[in-house]
Amino acid sequence: MSKILIRGARILGGEPQDVLIDGETVAQVGTGIDAPDATVVEAAGQVLLPGLVDLHTHLREPGREDSETVLTGTKAAAAGGFTAVHAMANTFPVADTAGVVEQVWRLGKESGYCDVQPVGAVTVGLEGKQLAELGAMHDSAAGVKVFSDDGKCVDDAVIMRRALEYVKAFDGVVAQHAQEPRLTEGAQMNEGVVSAELGLGGWPAVAEESIIARDVLLAAHVGSRVHICHLSTAGSVEIVRWAKSKGWNVTAEVTPHHLLLTDELVRSYNPVYKVNPPLRTEADVMALREALADGTIDCVATDHAPHPHEDKDCEWAAAAMGMVGLETALSVVQQTMVETGLIDWAGVADRMSFRPAAIGRLEGHGRPVSAGEPANLTLVDPAYRGAVDPAGFASRSRNTPYEGRELPGRVTHTFLRGRATVVDGKLA
């Protein structure tokens, strides 16, 4: 592999420095680095981050290749600055056996655009009745460490306790989709003023908060790790903050769309805004931003949920839930967190690389930009401004809530172990 010299980049937003990549690793960091045999990337004014890590991606393969494949999903990830993603288990067949998680892992290896770490199902078929082959998935070539029935909640307290006990043996983590199913039957959007005015079935905050409260108590009882997926309410923030104050092993994520969008958008009846958990209130959005800034919420995860056109181009009640998010995540975080002064670029690296990699126990990612470290890197131009055009997405699906919206920042280069996957904003 050839050498690459990134010249004048602001590492984590700091002073301009040069970074020399030699093969798969960062060889040198400093000023005035001379490497006549290297390919030069002029990066003046750009911010250099460790490669982003997503704890929550839906790649849809196997079974729903009409909406996404591992190849198209990892291309979208690379375009968004990600060098590793965790692929959720709600595929067809469900990733509840060693065979299926190994299939997804091998497809990720073949794609070459980013590392794919499969997430194993907690229960067989995501049905919530019987534990899946947690140990076999962990011992497989895929080395699964994160388990989730995402899309469905593990609502049976006994099953959840058993899962937490099981994964404790190998330092795994159960990532919970917190949604009490009885409280959300027929729910279409956040329960509140807007749902009442529109006459749409309400999705109460307590449906999320009650499960989180139960699960942090279970994790404390077992002494195991629990991770809360796509936390969305101010009340959920307070429960996680309390659990952390107790020293319990609880982590949580927030999506970019829950940091920016509110349930007021549902007034348009545009199904692009239909998502699980639903868009909440402005007060919830502000609480989530503050919690991400103070570390109560550990990381940003995209919950990238691609759907084919026909699953969204229909009436609200019939539409699928979910939004694509890999290619816009960093821009939304820049707008909501960096440009508001809540965190700096070092904070972005922490919330979008260091912490998600640590939660997923992912080796080689979420590492400092320094000599001897793997060259998993993302270069972003923070001065860029542009309207989101889904026609240019690498994802197979186009269900973005940001179409036509101006967002800041653009990923110009992504490097996976020293190999450029994105060059000048285009896939390599």
Secondary structure, DSSP 4 states (H G I P E B T S, - for coil): --EEEEEEEEETTSSEEEEEEETTEEEEEESS---TTSEEEE-TTPEEEEPEEEEEE---TTT-TTT--HHHHHHHHHHTTEEEEEEPS-SSS-S-SHHHHHHHHHHHHHH-SSEEEEPBPSBGGG-SSSB--HHHHHHSTT---EE--TTS----HHHHHHHHHHHHTTT-EEEE----GGGGTT--EESSHHHHHHTPPEE-HHHHHHHHHHHHHHHHHHT-EEEE-S---HHHHHHHHHHHHTT--EEEEE-HHHHH--GGGGGG--GGG--SSPP--HHHHHHHHHHHHHTSS-EE---B----HHHHSS-GGGSPP-B--TTTHHHHHIIIIITTTS--HHHHHIIIIIHHHHHTT-TTSS--SSTTSB--EEEEEEEEEEEB-GGG-SSS----TTBT-EEEEEEEEEEETTEEEEETTEE-
